């Protein structure tokens, strides 16, 4: 995006927030919020990749701390998520600080539900969680909603939006016997991930429980 487009989009967002949001300064004082917006504005004088810009905006909007205020990259997010983007094909669920595979959305039969996900592309899951939390919207300082928001089917979407848009993922796992292993998975569209929910035999037991 060109500096002109960056400034145009950001100024529009800033005007909408400052002129219409009734609780803009409820959790972040006005002076701090305005200072943050000024700081962002100063970063926009050189070309920037779209998702780098999106990351800046989503972090700003998360600081409003309002569950009804968020920014998404396209007007209609559902078909964008299902058909257009390719992302990590595992569906995790968090219990405490640990993330477990709920469903394997690939044809691979090595990764099974119940495996703990330790790292993705060299980043520990707690680091990924904390980075994603920084961009996910919720009321006040509520982390419970953030955790629920990024669980299961939404995790691949938020990973794509807020972490990286990789073609492959090297995932470090701990299997049901406690052994650690690395596996490389290709990015997939979510509609393709969904097809393997029932097709992959490793999901048979978990799918029987969910239905």
C-alpha positions as CSV (number, residue, x, y, z in Angstrom):
1,X,0.0,0.0,0.0
2,X,1.2,3.5,-0.8
3,X,1.7,6.1,1.9
4,X,-1.2,8.1,0.4
5,X,-3.5,5.0,0.8
6,X,-2.3,4.2,4.2
7,X,-2.9,7.7,5.5
8,X,-6.3,7.9,3.8
9,X,-7.5,4.6,5.4
10,X,-6.0,5.4,8.8
11,X,-7.5,8.9,8.9
12,X,-10.9,7.5,8.1
13,X,-10.6,4.9,10.9
14,X,-9.4,7.5,13.3
15,X,-12.3,9.8,12.5
16,X,-14.9,7.1,12.9
17,X,-13.5,6.0,16.3
18,X,-13.1,9.5,17.7
19,X,-16.4,10.8,16.4
20,X,-18.7,7.9,17.0
21,X,-17.4,5.4,19.6
22,X,-19.1,6.1,22.9
23,X,-16.5,4.2,25.0
24,X,-13.3,5.0,23.2
25,X,-11.5,6.2,26.3
26,X,-13.2,3.9,28.8
27,X,-10.1,1.6,29.3
28,X,-7.4,3.6,27.5
29,X,-7.2,7.2,28.6
30,X,-7.8,9.8,25.9
31,X,-4.2,11.2,26.1
32,X,-2.7,7.7,25.7
33,X,-5.1,6.7,22.9
34,X,-4.5,9.9,20.9
35,X,-0.7,9.5,21.4
36,X,-0.9,6.0,20.0
37,X,-2.9,7.2,17.0
38,X,-0.3,10.0,16.4
39,X,2.5,7.4,16.6
40,X,0.7,5.2,14.1
41,X,0.3,8.1,11.7
42,X,4.0,8.7,11.8
43,X,4.7,5.2,10.6
44,X,2.7,5.6,7.4
45,X,5.2,7.6,5.3
46,X,6.6,4.7,3.4
47,X,5.0,1.8,1.5
48,X,3.7,-1.0,3.7
49,X,2.4,-4.5,3.1
50,X,-1.3,-4.9,3.6
51,X,-1.1,-7.3,6.5
52,X,1.6,-5.2,8.3
53,X,-0.9,-2.3,8.1
54,X,-3.7,-4.6,9.3
55,X,-1.7,-5.7,12.2
56,X,-1.2,-2.1,13.3
57,X,-4.9,-1.3,13.0
58,X,-6.1,-4.5,14.8
59,X,-3.8,-3.8,17.7
60,X,-5.1,-0.2,18.0
61,X,-8.7,-1.4,17.9
62,X,-8.0,-4.1,20.5
63,X,-6.9,-1.3,22.8
64,X,-10.4,0.1,22.7
65,X,-11.3,-3.0,24.6
66,X,-14.8,-3.3,23.2
67,X,-16.2,-6.7,22.1
68,X,-18.4,-4.9,19.5
69,X,-15.5,-3.0,17.9
70,X,-13.1,-4.8,15.6
71,X,-11.4,-4.5,12.2
72,X,-11.4,-7.3,9.6
73,X,-9.5,-7.2,6.2
74,X,-12.6,-7.7,4.0
75,X,-16.2,-6.8,4.2
76,X,-17.5,-10.4,4.1
77,X,-15.1,-12.5,6.1
78,X,-16.8,-15.9,5.8
79,X,-16.2,-16.6,2.1
80,X,-12.8,-15.1,2.4
81,X,-11.9,-17.5,5.2
82,X,-13.5,-20.6,3.6
83,X,-12.4,-20.2,0.0
84,X,-9.6,-17.6,-0.5
85,X,-6.9,-17.9,2.1
86,X,-4.7,-20.9,2.9
87,X,-3.7,-21.4,6.5
88,X,-2.7,-24.0,9.1
89,X,-4.8,-27.2,8.7
90,X,-5.0,-28.2,12.4
91,X,-7.9,-27.3,14.7
92,X,-6.6,-26.9,18.3
93,X,-8.3,-26.5,21.7
94,X,-6.6,-24.8,24.6
95,X,-6.6,-26.1,28.1
96,X,-4.7,-23.8,30.4
97,X,-1.5,-23.0,28.7
98,X,-1.5,-26.0,26.5
99,X,-3.0,-26.5,23.0
100,X,-4.2,-29.9,21.8
101,X,-5.2,-31.1,18.4
102,X,-9.0,-31.4,18.2
103,X,-9.2,-32.3,14.5
104,X,-6.6,-33.1,11.9
105,X,-7.7,-31.3,8.7
106,X,-5.3,-33.0,6.4
107,X,-4.9,-36.4,4.8
108,X,-1.9,-37.1,7.1
109,X,-2.6,-39.9,9.6
110,X,0.4,-39.2,11.9
111,X,-1.2,-36.3,13.8
112,X,-4.1,-37.5,16.0
113,X,-6.6,-35.7,18.1
114,X,-5.1,-35.3,21.6
115,X,-1.6,-34.6,20.4
116,X,-0.2,-31.5,22.2
117,X,0.9,-28.7,19.9
118,X,4.2,-27.3,21.2
119,X,5.4,-25.0,18.5
120,X,4.4,-23.7,15.0
121,X,7.3,-22.6,12.8
122,X,9.6,-22.3,15.7
123,X,7.3,-20.3,17.9
124,X,6.0,-21.8,21.2
125,X,2.3,-21.9,21.5
126,X,2.2,-19.6,24.5
127,X,4.1,-16.9,22.4
128,X,1.6,-17.4,19.6
129,X,-1.3,-17.1,22.0
130,X,0.0,-13.9,23.6
131,X,0.6,-12.3,20.2
132,X,-2.8,-13.2,19.0
133,X,-4.4,-12.0,22.2
134,X,-2.8,-8.6,21.5
135,X,-5.0,-8.2,18.4
136,X,-8.3,-10.0,19.4
137,X,-11.1,-7.8,20.6
138,X,-12.9,-8.3,23.9
139,X,-14.6,-6.2,26.6
140,X,-12.2,-4.7,29.1
141,X,-9.3,-7.0,30.1
142,X,-11.3,-10.2,29.6
143,X,-8.9,-12.9,28.5
144,X,-11.5,-15.7,28.7
145,X,-13.3,-14.4,25.6
146,X,-10.1,-14.0,23.8
147,X,-9.2,-17.6,24.6
148,X,-12.6,-18.9,23.4
149,X,-12.4,-16.7,20.3
150,X,-9.2,-18.2,19.1
151,X,-10.1,-21.9,19.9
152,X,-10.9,-24.5,17.3
153,X,-12.1,-23.4,13.9
154,X,-11.3,-19.7,14.4
155,X,-7.6,-20.5,15.3
156,X,-6.6,-21.0,11.6
157,X,-8.2,-17.7,10.6
158,X,-6.7,-15.6,13.4
159,X,-3.3,-17.3,12.9
160,X,-3.4,-16.2,9.2
161,X,-4.6,-12.7,10.0
162,X,-2.3,-12.0,13.0
163,X,0.7,-14.3,12.8
164,X,1.9,-15.3,9.3
165,X,0.7,-16.4,5.9
166,X,3.1,-19.3,5.3
167,X,2.8,-21.9,2.6
168,X,4.1,-24.6,5.0
169,X,4.1,-25.2,8.7
170,X,6.6,-27.1,10.8
171,X,4.7,-28.2,13.8
172,X,6.3,-29.6,16.9
173,X,4.0,-32.1,18.7
174,X,3.9,-34.3,21.7
175,X,2.0,-37.5,21.0
176,X,-0.2,-39.5,23.4
177,X,2.9,-41.4,24.7
178,X,4.8,-38.2,25.5
179,X,7.2,-38.5,22.6
180,X,8.0,-35.3,20.7
181,X,8.0,-35.1,16.9
182,X,8.1,-32.6,14.1
183,X,5.9,-32.7,11.1
184,X,5.6,-30.3,8.1
185,X,2.1,-29.5,6.8
186,X,1.0,-27.5,3.7
187,X,-1.3,-24.6,4.1
188,X,-4.9,-25.3,2.9
189,X,-8.1,-23.5,2.3
190,X,-10.6,-24.0,5.2
191,X,-13.1,-25.7,2.9
192,X,-10.5,-28.3,2.1
193,X,-9.6,-28.6,5.8
194,X,-13.3,-29.2,6.5
195,X,-13.4,-32.0,4.0
196,X,-10.9,-34.0,6.0
197,X,-12.8,-33.8,9.2
198,X,-14.7,-36.9,8.3
199,X,-12.4,-38.3,5.6
200,X,-9.4,-38.7,7.8
201,X,-9.7,-41.9,9.9
202,X,-7.8,-40.4,12.8
203,X,-10.7,-38.1,13.4
204,X,-13.3,-40.9,13.6
205,X,-13.6,-41.0,17.4
206,X,-13.7,-37.3,18.0
207,X,-16.2,-36.7,15.2
208,X,-18.4,-39.4,16.7
209,X,-18.4,-37.6,20.0
210,X,-19.1,-34.2,18.4
211,X,-22.1,-35.5,16.4
